[in-house]
Amino acid sequence: MTVVPAGVLHKRLYSASVIALALALFGLLLLSPWQTRQRVSPWQVVGASSSGRWRTLKHWCQAVVEGRLWQSMRGRVAQGPVRQVAHRSASALSGYALPSPQPVPLVVQVFHGAALAA
C-alpha cells in the first residue's frame, strides 16, 4: 500500500488540481508543453531526450479521454488533438469550481474544480 497526500490521483505523481492546471495552461492559455512543464513540474532537471517537451501532458490528455483521471469526466471529452482535449478538459473541470462572489480567472476555477471533480 502506498500512502499519498489527499488529492493525488491514482498512479500519478501529481494532484488532480495540478494536472488540471497543466491542462489549462496548455489548452486555454496556449502555452507550449515545455512552458507548461516549467510552471507545473517540481523537477527542473530533465534528461536530454526530454528537453523542450513534456510527454506526460499527452499521456494525461489520453487518460482524460479514457476516463482514467476523473470519473465524473468519463465520456465528456472526445478524442482529438492534444491541445483540443486539454482545452475541453480544462473547460469542463472549471464547471466543478464553487461559485465566487468576485470574478476568478478561469485557470484558478479549473484548479479548484479539479479538486472537486471526483
N, CA, C and O atoms as a GROMACS GRO file, in nm:
protein
  472
    1MET      N    1   0.084  -0.117   0.000
    1MET     CA    2   0.000   0.000   0.000
    1MET      C    3   0.089   0.124   0.000
    1MET      O    4   0.187   0.132   0.074
    2THR      N    5   0.053   0.220  -0.084
    2THR     CA    6   0.125   0.348  -0.091
    2THR      C    7   0.035   0.457  -0.038
    2THR      O    8  -0.081   0.468  -0.077
    3VAL      N    9   0.088   0.538   0.050
    3VAL     CA   10   0.012   0.649   0.107
    3VAL      C   11   0.060   0.779   0.043
    3VAL      O   12   0.180   0.808   0.040
    4VAL      N   13  -0.036   0.856  -0.008
    4VAL     CA   14  -0.003   0.984  -0.072
    4VAL      C   15  -0.094   1.092  -0.014
    4VAL      O   16  -0.196   1.060   0.048
    5PRO      N   17  -0.060   1.217  -0.033
    5PRO     CA   18  -0.147   1.325   0.015
    5PRO      C   19  -0.283   1.322  -0.054
    5PRO      O   20  -0.296   1.271  -0.165
    6ALA      N   21  -0.383   1.375   0.013
    6ALA     CA   22  -0.517   1.384  -0.045
    6ALA      C   23  -0.510   1.464  -0.175
    6ALA      O   24  -0.435   1.561  -0.185
    7GLY      N   25  -0.586   1.422  -0.271
    7GLY     CA   26  -0.589   1.494  -0.399
    7GLY      C   27  -0.496   1.437  -0.504
    7GLY      O   28  -0.511   1.470  -0.622
    8VAL      N   29  -0.401   1.352  -0.465
    8VAL     CA   30  -0.313   1.289  -0.565
    8VAL      C   31  -0.394   1.179  -0.633
    8VAL      O   32  -0.452   1.093  -0.567
    9LEU      N   33  -0.396   1.183  -0.763
    9LEU     CA   34  -0.473   1.085  -0.839
    9LEU      C   35  -0.405   0.949  -0.840
    9LEU      O   36  -0.284   0.939  -0.825
   10HIS      N   37  -0.486   0.846  -0.858
   10HIS     CA   38  -0.437   0.708  -0.858
   10HIS      C   39  -0.326   0.688  -0.961
   10HIS      O   40  -0.344   0.717  -1.079
   11LYS      N   41  -0.214   0.637  -0.916
   11LYS     CA   42  -0.098   0.606  -1.001
   11LYS      C   43  -0.039   0.730  -1.070
   11LYS      O   44   0.016   0.719  -1.179
   12ARG      N   45  -0.052   0.846  -1.007
   12ARG     CA   46   0.004   0.970  -1.061
   12ARG      C   47   0.094   1.033  -0.957
   12ARG      O   48   0.077   1.010  -0.837
   13LEU      N   49   0.189   1.113  -1.000
   13LEU     CA   50   0.278   1.184  -0.909
   13LEU      C   51   0.230   1.326  -0.882
   13LEU      O   52   0.294   1.401  -0.808
   14TYR      N   53   0.118   1.363  -0.941
   14TYR     CA   54   0.065   1.498  -0.929
   14TYR      C   55  -0.078   1.493  -0.874
   14TYR      O   56  -0.148   1.394  -0.889
   15SER      N   57  -0.118   1.602  -0.810
   15SER     CA   58  -0.255   1.611  -0.762
   15SER      C   59  -0.349   1.640  -0.879
   15SER      O   60  -0.306   1.683  -0.986
   16ALA      N   61  -0.476   1.615  -0.856
   16ALA     CA   62  -0.577   1.642  -0.959
   16ALA      C   63  -0.574   1.789  -1.000
   16ALA      O   64  -0.586   1.822  -1.118
   17SER      N   65  -0.557   1.877  -0.902
   17SER     CA   66  -0.557   2.020  -0.930
   17SER      C   67  -0.438   2.062  -1.015
   17SER      O   68  -0.452   2.146  -1.104
   18VAL      N   69  -0.323   2.005  -0.990
   18VAL     CA   70  -0.203   2.042  -1.067
   18VAL      C   71  -0.212   1.987  -1.209
   18VAL      O   72  -0.171   2.054  -1.304
   19ILE      N   73  -0.265   1.867  -1.225
   19ILE     CA   74  -0.285   1.814  -1.360
   19ILE      C   75  -0.382   1.904  -1.437
   19ILE      O   76  -0.359   1.935  -1.554
   20ALA      N   77  -0.490   1.944  -1.371
   20ALA     CA   78  -0.586   2.034  -1.435
   20ALA      C   79  -0.522   2.168  -1.469
   20ALA      O   80  -0.550   2.225  -1.574
   21LEU      N   81  -0.437   2.218  -1.380
   21LEU     CA   82  -0.367   2.343  -1.407
   21LEU      C   83  -0.282   2.330  -1.533
   21LEU      O   84  -0.281   2.420  -1.617
   22ALA      N   85  -0.212   2.218  -1.546
   22ALA     CA   86  -0.130   2.195  -1.666
   22ALA      C   87  -0.218   2.192  -1.791
   22ALA      O   88  -0.183   2.249  -1.894
   23LEU      N   89  -0.332   2.125  -1.782
   23LEU     CA   90  -0.424   2.121  -1.897
   23LEU      C   91  -0.474   2.260  -1.932
   23LEU      O   92  -0.487   2.294  -2.049
   24ALA      N   93  -0.501   2.342  -1.830
   24ALA     CA   94  -0.549   2.478  -1.855
   24ALA      C   95  -0.440   2.566  -1.916
   24ALA      O   96  -0.467   2.642  -2.009
   25LEU      N   97  -0.320   2.556  -1.865
   25LEU     CA   98  -0.210   2.636  -1.920
   25LEU      C   99  -0.184   2.602  -2.066
   25LEU      O  100  -0.161   2.689  -2.149
   26PHE      N  101  -0.189   2.473  -2.096
   26PHE     CA  102  -0.164   2.426  -2.232
   26PHE      C  103  -0.285   2.448  -2.323
   26PHE      O  104  -0.270   2.497  -2.435
   27GLY      N  105  -0.404   2.413  -2.275
   27GLY     CA  106  -0.523   2.418  -2.360
   27GLY      C  107  -0.593   2.551  -2.367
   27GLY      O  108  -0.650   2.586  -2.471
   28LEU      N  109  -0.591   2.628  -2.259
   28LEU     CA  110  -0.662   2.756  -2.256
   28LEU      C  111  -0.570   2.875  -2.279
   28LEU      O  112  -0.603   2.967  -2.355
   29LEU      N  113  -0.454   2.875  -2.214
   29LEU     CA  114  -0.360   2.986  -2.230
   29LEU      C  115  -0.262   2.965  -2.344
   29LEU      O  116  -0.182   3.053  -2.375
   30LEU      N  117  -0.268   2.846  -2.406
   30LEU     CA  118  -0.189   2.813  -2.524
   30LEU      C  119  -0.037   2.819  -2.502
   30LEU      O  120   0.039   2.855  -2.592
   31LEU      N  121   0.006   2.784  -2.380
   31LEU     CA  122   0.150   2.773  -2.355
   31LEU      C  123   0.201   2.647  -2.424
   31LEU      O  124   0.125   2.553  -2.447
   32SER      N  125   0.327   2.644  -2.457
   32SER     CA  126   0.386   2.524  -2.516
   32SER      C  127   0.397   2.416  -2.407
   32SER      O  128   0.392   2.449  -2.288
   33PRO      N  129   0.412   2.290  -2.446
   33PRO     CA  130   0.431   2.186  -2.344
   33PRO      C  131   0.551   2.217  -2.253
   33PRO      O  132   0.544   2.194  -2.132
   34TRP      N  133   0.658   2.268  -2.309
   34TRP     CA  134   0.777   2.298  -2.230
   34TRP      C  135   0.749   2.412  -2.131
   34TRP      O  136   0.790   2.404  -2.015
   35GLN      N  137   0.681   2.518  -2.175
   35GLN     CA  138   0.646   2.628  -2.085
   35GLN      C  139   0.553   2.580  -1.974
   35GLN      O  140   0.564   2.622  -1.859
   36THR      N  141   0.462   2.492  -2.010
   36THR     CA  142   0.371   2.435  -1.911
   36THR      C  143   0.449   2.355  -1.808
   36THR      O  144   0.426   2.367  -1.688
   37ARG      N  145   0.541   2.274  -1.855
   37ARG     CA  146   0.623   2.194  -1.763
   37ARG      C  147   0.703   2.282  -1.668
   37ARG      O  148   0.714   2.251  -1.549
   38GLN      N  149   0.759   2.390  -1.718
   38GLN     CA  150   0.839   2.479  -1.635
   38GLN      C  151   0.755   2.543  -1.524
   38GLN      O  152   0.807   2.574  -1.417
   39ARG      N  153   0.627   2.562  -1.548
   39ARG     CA  154   0.540   2.624  -1.447
   39ARG      C  155   0.480   2.524  -1.351
   39ARG      O  156   0.441   2.561  -1.240
   40VAL      N  157   0.472   2.398  -1.390
   40VAL     CA  158   0.398   2.299  -1.310
   40VAL      C  159   0.489   2.195  -1.244
   40VAL      O  160   0.465   2.157  -1.129
   41SER      N  161   0.589   2.150  -1.313
   41SER     CA  162   0.671   2.039  -1.263
   41SER      C  163   0.772   2.086  -1.159
   41SER      O  164   0.840   2.186  -1.179
   42PRO      N  165   0.781   2.013  -1.047
   42PRO     CA  166   0.882   2.048  -0.947
   42PRO      C  167   1.023   2.003  -0.988
   42PRO      O  168   1.122   2.046  -0.929
   43TRP      N  169   1.031   1.917  -1.089
   43TRP     CA  170   1.160   1.866  -1.134
   43TRP      C  171   1.215   1.956  -1.243
   43TRP      O  172   1.166   1.955  -1.356
   44GLN      N  173   1.316   2.031  -1.210
   44GLN     CA  174   1.374   2.126  -1.305
   44GLN      C  175   1.482   2.062  -1.392
   44GLN      O  176   1.514   2.113  -1.500
   45VAL      N  177   1.538   1.951  -1.347
   45VAL     CA  178   1.641   1.882  -1.424
   45VAL      C  179   1.573   1.772  -1.506
   45VAL      O  180   1.504   1.687  -1.450
   46VAL      N  181   1.592   1.775  -1.637
   46VAL     CA  182   1.533   1.674  -1.725
   46VAL      C  183   1.641   1.614  -1.813
   46VAL      O  184   1.746   1.675  -1.835
   47GLY      N  185   1.615   1.496  -1.862
   47GLY     CA  186   1.710   1.430  -1.950
   47GLY      C  187   1.719   1.499  -2.085
   47GLY      O  188   1.631   1.577  -2.122
   48ALA      N  189   1.824   1.470  -2.157
   48ALA     CA  190   1.847   1.534  -2.287
   48ALA      C  191   1.734   1.503  -2.385
   48ALA      O  192   1.699   1.589  -2.467
   49SER      N  193   1.676   1.384  -2.378
   49SER     CA  194   1.570   1.348  -2.472
   49SER      C  195   1.438   1.418  -2.442
   49SER      O  196   1.350   1.422  -2.527
   50SER      N  197   1.425   1.474  -2.322
   50SER     CA  198   1.301   1.542  -2.283
   50SER      C  199   1.310   1.693  -2.293
   50SER      O  200   1.211   1.763  -2.270
   51SER      N  201   1.424   1.744  -2.327
   51SER     CA  202   1.442   1.889  -2.332
   51SER      C  203   1.350   1.951  -2.437
   51SER      O  204   1.348   1.908  -2.552
   52GLY      N  205   1.276   2.051  -2.396
   52GLY     CA  206   1.189   2.123  -2.488
   52GLY      C  207   1.051   2.064  -2.507
   52GLY      O  208   0.973   2.114  -2.588
   53ARG      N  209   1.018   1.958  -2.434
   53ARG     CA  210   0.885   1.897  -2.449
   53ARG      C  211   0.841   1.836  -2.317
   53ARG      O  212   0.915   1.839  -2.218
   54TRP      N  213   0.720   1.781  -2.316
   54TRP     CA  214   0.668   1.716  -2.196
   54TRP      C  215   0.567   1.611  -2.237
   54TRP      O  216   0.450   1.641  -2.259
   55ARG      N  217   0.612   1.489  -2.248
   55ARG     CA  218   0.527   1.380  -2.293
   55ARG      C  219   0.414   1.349  -2.196
   55ARG      O  220   0.308   1.301  -2.236
   56THR      N  221   0.436   1.377  -2.068
   56THR     CA  222   0.334   1.349  -1.967
   56THR      C  223   0.204   1.420  -1.997
   56THR      O  224   0.096   1.367  -1.970
   57LEU      N  225   0.212   1.539  -2.052
   57LEU     CA  226   0.092   1.616  -2.087
   57LEU      C  227   0.005   1.538  -2.186
   57LEU      O  228  -0.117   1.534  -2.172
   58LYS      N  229   0.068   1.478  -2.284
   58LYS     CA  230  -0.005   1.396  -2.382
   58LYS      C  231  -0.068   1.275  -2.315
   58LYS      O  232  -0.181   1.238  -2.347
   59HIS      N  233   0.005   1.213  -2.223
   59HIS     CA  234  -0.048   1.096  -2.151
   59HIS      C  235  -0.169   1.135  -2.066
   59HIS      O  236  -0.266   1.060  -2.058
   60TRP      N  237  -0.162   1.252  -2.002
   60TRP     CA  238  -0.275   1.297  -1.921
   60TRP      C  239  -0.397   1.322  -2.009
   60TRP      O  240  -0.508   1.287  -1.970
   61CYS      N  241  -0.378   1.382  -2.125
   61CYS     CA  242  -0.490   1.407  -2.216
   61CYS      C  243  -0.555   1.275  -2.259
   61CYS      O  244  -0.678   1.264  -2.264
   62GLN      N  245  -0.474   1.178  -2.290
   62GLN     CA  246  -0.528   1.046  -2.328
   62GLN      C  247  -0.603   0.983  -2.211
   62GLN      O  248  -0.708   0.922  -2.231
   63ALA      N  249  -0.550   0.998  -2.090
   63ALA     CA  250  -0.617   0.943  -1.972
   63ALA      C  251  -0.751   1.011  -1.946
   63ALA      O  252  -0.846   0.946  -1.901
   64VAL      N  253  -0.761   1.141  -1.975
   64VAL     CA  254  -0.888   1.211  -1.959
   64VAL      C  255  -0.990   1.157  -2.058
   64VAL      O  256  -1.104   1.130  -2.022
   65VAL      N  257  -0.948   1.142  -2.182
   65VAL     CA  258  -1.038   1.088  -2.287
   65VAL      C  259  -1.090   0.950  -2.246
   65VAL      O  260  -1.206   0.918  -2.267
   66GLU      N  261  -1.002   0.870  -2.189
   66GLU     CA  262  -1.039   0.733  -2.149
   66GLU      C  263  -1.110   0.728  -2.014
   66GLU      O  264  -1.151   0.621  -1.970
   67GLY      N  265  -1.124   0.843  -1.946
   67GLY     CA  266  -1.194   0.848  -1.818
   67GLY      C  267  -1.115   0.790  -1.702
   67GLY      O  268  -1.173   0.742  -1.605
   68ARG      N  269  -0.981   0.794  -1.712
   68ARG     CA  270  -0.898   0.735  -1.607
   68ARG      C  271  -0.850   0.835  -1.502
   68ARG      O  272  -0.789   0.794  -1.403
   69LEU      N  273  -0.874   0.964  -1.520
   69LEU     CA  274  -0.830   1.062  -1.421
   69LEU      C  275  -0.944   1.105  -1.331
   69LEU      O  276  -0.932   1.099  -1.208
   70TRP      N  277  -1.054   1.149  -1.389
   70TRP     CA  278  -1.170   1.191  -1.312
   70TRP      C  279  -1.289   1.109  -1.359
   70TRP      O  280  -1.325   1.112  -1.477
   71GLN      N  281  -1.350   1.034  -1.268
   71GLN     CA  282  -1.465   0.952  -1.304
   71GLN      C  283  -1.580   1.038  -1.357
   71GLN      O  284  -1.653   0.995  -1.446
   72SER      N  285  -1.595   1.157  -1.302
   72SER     CA  286  -1.704   1.245  -1.345
   72SER      C  287  -1.685   1.297  -1.487
   72SER      O  288  -1.779   1.349  -1.547
   73MET      N  289  -1.564   1.283  -1.541
   73MET     CA  290  -1.536   1.331  -1.677
   73MET      C  291  -1.552   1.220  -1.781
   73MET      O  292  -1.540   1.245  -1.901
   74ARG      N  293  -1.578   1.099  -1.736
   74ARG     CA  294  -1.590   0.986  -1.828
   74ARG      C  295  -1.694   1.015  -1.936
   74ARG      O  296  -1.810   1.044  -1.905
   75GLY      N  297  -1.653   1.008  -2.061
   75GLY     CA  298  -1.742   1.030  -2.174
   75GLY      C  299  -1.771   1.175  -2.207
   75GLY      O  300  -1.845   1.203  -2.301
   76ARG      N  301  -1.714   1.269  -2.133
   76ARG     CA  302  -1.742   1.411  -2.157
   76ARG      C  303  -1.640   1.476  -2.249
   76ARG      O  304  -1.665   1.583  -2.304
   77VAL      N  305  -1.524   1.412  -2.267
   77VAL     CA  306  -1.419   1.469  -2.351
   77VAL      C  307  -1.389   1.371  -2.463
   77VAL      O  308  -1.349   1.257  -2.438
   78ALA      N  309  -1.408   1.416  -2.586
   78ALA     CA  310  -1.386   1.329  -2.702
   78ALA      C  311  -1.240   1.330  -2.746
   78ALA      O  312  -1.165   1.423  -2.717
   79GLN      N  313  -1.203   1.226  -2.814
   79GLN     CA  314  -1.068   1.215  -2.872
   79GLN      C  315  -1.046   1.329  -2.970
   79GLN      O  316  -1.141   1.376  -3.033
   80GLY      N  317  -0.923   1.374  -2.982
   80GLY     CA  318  -0.890   1.480  -3.075
   80GLY      C  319  -0.745   1.520  -3.057
   80GLY      O  320  -0.670   1.452  -2.987
   81PRO      N  321  -0.704   1.631  -3.119
   81PRO     CA  322  -0.568   1.680  -3.099
   81PRO      C  323  -0.545   1.710  -2.950
   81PRO      O  324  -0.638   1.747  -2.879
   82VAL      N  325  -0.421   1.693  -2.906
   82VAL     CA  326  -0.388   1.705  -2.764
   82VAL      C  327  -0.431   1.841  -2.708
   82VAL      O  328  -0.490   1.846  -2.600
   83ARG      N  329  -0.402   1.949  -2.778
   83ARG     CA  330  -0.439   2.081  -2.726
   83ARG      C  331  -0.590   2.096  -2.715
   83ARG      O  332  -0.640   2.157  -2.621
   84GLN      N  333  -0.663   2.041  -2.810
   84GLN     CA  334  -0.810   2.048  -2.807
   84GLN      C  335  -0.865   1.968  -2.689
   84GLN      O  336  -0.959   2.012  -2.622
   85VAL      N  337  -0.809   1.852  -2.663
   85VAL     CA  338  -0.850   1.770  -2.548
   85VAL      C  339  -0.821   1.845  -2.419
   85VAL      O  340  -0.904   1.847  -2.328
   86ALA      N  341  -0.704   1.907  -2.409
   86ALA     CA  342  -0.667   1.984  -2.290
   86ALA      C  343  -0.765   2.100  -2.270
   86ALA      O  344  -0.808   2.127  -2.158
   87HIS      N  345  -0.799   2.167  -2.378
   87HIS     CA  346  -0.893   2.280  -2.371
   87HIS      C  347  -1.029   2.234  -2.320
   87HIS      O  348  -1.085   2.293  -2.228
   88ARG      N  349  -1.083   2.130  -2.382
   88ARG     CA  350  -1.215   2.079  -2.341
   88ARG      C  351  -1.214   2.028  -2.198
   88ARG      O  352  -1.310   2.050  -2.123
   89SER      N  353  -1.107   1.960  -2.160
   89SER     CA  354  -1.096   1.907  -2.023
   89SER      C  355  -1.094   2.019  -1.921
   89SER      O  356  -1.168   2.016  -1.823
   90ALA      N  357  -1.009   2.118  -1.946
   90ALA     CA  358  -0.998   2.231  -1.853
   90ALA      C  359  -1.130   2.306  -1.843
   90ALA      O  360  -1.172   2.345  -1.734
   91SER      N  361  -1.195   2.326  -1.956
   91SER     CA  362  -1.324   2.396  -1.955
   91SER      C  363  -1.427   2.319  -1.874
   91SER      O  364  -1.501   2.379  -1.795
   92ALA      N  365  -1.434   2.188  -1.892
   92ALA     CA  366  -1.530   2.106  -1.817
   92ALA      C  367  -1.497   2.106  -1.667
   92ALA      O  368  -1.588   2.114  -1.585
   93LEU      N  369  -1.370   2.099  -1.632
   93LEU     CA  370  -1.330   2.098  -1.491
   93LEU      C  371  -1.361   2.231  -1.422
   93LEU      O  372  -1.389   2.233  -1.302
   94SER      N  373  -1.355   2.340  -1.496
   94SER     CA  374  -1.386   2.471  -1.436
   94SER      C  375  -1.530   2.475  -1.386
   94SER      O  376  -1.561   2.549  -1.293
   95GLY      N  377  -1.616   2.396  -1.446
   95GLY     CA  378  -1.756   2.392  -1.405
   95GLY      C  379  -1.778   2.331  -1.268
   95GLY      O  380  -1.884   2.350  -1.210
   96TYR      N  381  -1.682   2.259  -1.216
   96TYR     CA  382  -1.693   2.199  -1.083
   96TYR      C  383  -1.653   2.295  -0.971
   96TYR      O  384  -1.676   2.266  -0.854
   97ALA      N  385  -1.593   2.408  -1.005
   97ALA     CA  386  -1.549   2.504  -0.904
   97ALA      C  387  -1.671   2.567  -0.835
   97ALA      O  388  -1.774   2.589  -0.898
   98LEU      N  389  -1.656   2.594  -0.708
   98LEU     CA  390  -1.762   2.660  -0.633
   98LEU      C  391  -1.776   2.805  -0.680
   98LEU      O  392  -1.677   2.867  -0.718
   99PRO      N  393  -1.897   2.858  -0.677
   99PRO     CA  394  -1.916   2.998  -0.717
   99PRO      C  395  -1.838   3.093  -0.625
   99PRO      O  396  -1.817   3.064  -0.508
  100SER      N  397  -1.798   3.204  -0.681
  100SER     CA  398  -1.723   3.303  -0.605
  100SER      C  399  -1.791   3.438  -0.619
  100SER      O  400  -1.839   3.472  -0.727
  101PRO      N  401  -1.795   3.517  -0.510
  101PRO     CA  402  -1.858   3.649  -0.520
  101PRO      C  403  -1.778   3.746  -0.608
  101PRO      O  404  -1.833   3.843  -0.660
  102GLN      N  405  -1.649   3.720  -0.624
  102GLN     CA  406  -1.562   3.804  -0.706
  102GLN      C  407  -1.523   3.726  -0.832
  102GLN      O  408  -1.514   3.603  -0.828
  103PRO      N  409  -1.500   3.795  -0.942
  103PRO     CA  410  -1.452   3.726  -1.063
  103PRO      C  411  -1.319   3.654  -1.035
  103PRO      O  412  -1.229   3.710  -0.973
  104VAL      N  413  -1.310   3.531  -1.082
  104VAL     CA  414  -1.190   3.449  -1.062
  104VAL      C  415  -1.138   3.409  -1.199
  104VAL      O  416  -1.217   3.369  -1.285
  105PRO      N  417  -1.007   3.418  -1.223
  105PRO     CA  418  -0.953   3.375  -1.351
  105PRO      C  419  -0.990   3.229  -1.382
  105PRO      O  420  -0.998   3.146  -1.291
  106LEU      N  421  -1.014   3.201  -1.508
  106LEU     CA  422  -1.055   3.067  -1.550
  106LEU      C  423  -0.957   2.960  -1.504
  106LEU      O  424  -0.998   2.851  -1.464
  107VAL      N  425  -0.828   2.989  -1.511
  107VAL     CA  426  -0.727   2.891  -1.471
  107VAL      C  427  -0.743   2.856  -1.323
  107VAL      O  428  -0.723   2.740  -1.284
  108VAL      N  429  -0.777   2.952  -1.242
  108VAL     CA  430  -0.799   2.928  -1.098
  108VAL      C  431  -0.924   2.843  -1.079
  108VAL      O  432  -0.926   2.755  -0.994
  109GLN      N  433  -1.028   2.870  -1.156
  109GLN     CA  434  -1.150   2.789  -1.148
  109GLN      C  435  -1.120   2.644  -1.185
  109GLN      O  436  -1.172   2.552  -1.122
  110VAL      N  437  -1.038   2.624  -1.287
  110VAL     CA  438  -1.001   2.488  -1.327
  110VAL      C  439  -0.927   2.418  -1.213
  110VAL      O  440  -0.957   2.303  -1.181
  111PHE      N  441  -0.832   2.487  -1.152
  111PHE     CA  442  -0.754   2.431  -1.041
  111PHE      C  443  -0.846   2.385  -0.928
  111PHE      O  444  -0.833   2.273  -0.879
  112HIS      N  445  -0.939   2.472  -0.886
  112HIS     CA  446  -1.030   2.438  -0.776
  112HIS      C  447  -1.134   2.335  -0.819
  112HIS      O  448  -1.169   2.247  -0.740
  113GLY      N  449  -1.182   2.345  -0.941
  113GLY     CA  450  -1.281   2.250  -0.990
  113GLY      C  451  -1.230   2.108  -0.996
  113GLY      O  452  -1.304   2.014  -0.968
  114ALA      N  453  -1.104   2.092  -1.032
  114ALA     CA  454  -1.046   1.957  -1.042
  114ALA      C  455  -1.044   1.887  -0.908
  114ALA      O  456  -1.060   1.765  -0.901
  115ALA      N  457  -1.023   1.962  -0.802
  115ALA     CA  458  -1.021   1.903  -0.668
  115ALA      C  459  -1.159   1.850  -0.627
  115ALA      O  460  -1.170   1.759  -0.545
  116LEU      N  461  -1.262   1.907  -0.685
  116LEU     CA  462  -1.398   1.866  -0.650
  116LEU      C  463  -1.459   1.767  -0.749
  116LEU      O  464  -1.562   1.708  -0.720
  117ALA      N  465  -1.396   1.749  -0.862
  117ALA     CA  466  -1.449   1.660  -0.967
  117ALA      C  467  -1.399   1.518  -0.944
  117ALA      O  468  -1.304   1.475  -1.009
  118ALA      N  469  -1.459   1.450  -0.855
  118ALA     CA  470  -1.414   1.314  -0.818
  118ALA      C  471  -1.422   1.216  -0.931
  118ALA      O  472  -1.387   1.099  -0.914
   0.00000   0.00000   0.00000
